[in-house]
Amino acid sequence: MHSDGVRPDDVMYAEDFTVGERRQIGSTTIDEDAVIRFATEFDPQIFHIDKAASATGFYGGIIASGWHTCSVTMRIMVDSYLSKTAALGSPGVDELRWFKPVRPGDTLTVFSTVHEVRNSRTKPDRAVLTTITEVENQIGEVVMSMRGMSVVMRRPAASPAAGSPTSAARD
């Protein structure tokens, strides 16, 4: 068992991702206090931190920082599948877009679509997994999307047990 509680048989490898597969991976409701706390520390623009001033501003109230939406999305991704994947990290994210403001009380649902699984040309034990992540609010509007990449291990070749018919046939 891995230190994170995932059994080795439950680990997802590059071969476990099918191009075109779209999955709903999780949801969360955005809390106003969390919006203000996050923005106060990381994105202290008036429409993220000041309820009174933002009420008369362009958005008509407090909205979550786009970076907060990204962070919430990342947490959902880790909880749903990345912590169970033989991932080695990410070389980056492309095409990050914020389409609609996220407001306190919104329930966000995250969807992930496998866009590409490309075996490494230089390291045959791994692949680059590209996913399109879309985040929808409670009325089905896409509020954020991004194209992300992860370096994921390929499934290790199984070695036959000594004395098995497969190993005996090779001797």
C-alpha positions, 0 to 999 in steps of 0.5 A: 500500500502506498503512503497515501492509502492507494493500493498498487493495484488501484494506481492508474497509469497512462494506459488507463486513460482513453482519448475522448473519455469525459468524466464528472470528477467532483463538485463543491460550493463556494463559500463567501468567507473562503473567497475573501480569505483567498483573495485577501492573501493572493489577489486583493482586488476590490471585487474579491475582498470588499463586499460594500464596494463590489456591490456597486461595481461592475460585477454587482457583488463579490466574485471569486478570484480566477486563481481561487477557482483554479485552486478549488479545481486542482483540489477536486482533481487531486481528490478524484484521480491525481492522487491515484495516478502514477503522475510525476507532475505537470509541465504546465497548463495551456489555454486557461480561460475564465468565462463567467464570474464565480460568486459565493454560493455557486456550486461548481462541478468539474469535468475532465476530458482526456484529449491526448495520451502521448508516449514519451519519445525519450523516456519509454516508461512514461507518457504525457496526458493532456486533459481538457478541464471544464468547470460549470456552475449550478446552471450548467454555464462553463465558468472556467476551462483549461488544457493541462498536461501531466507526466504519467508513468506507463504500466510496468511490464509484469514479470512472470512468476518463476515456474509459471507456464509463461516463464517455462516456455521461455527457458 
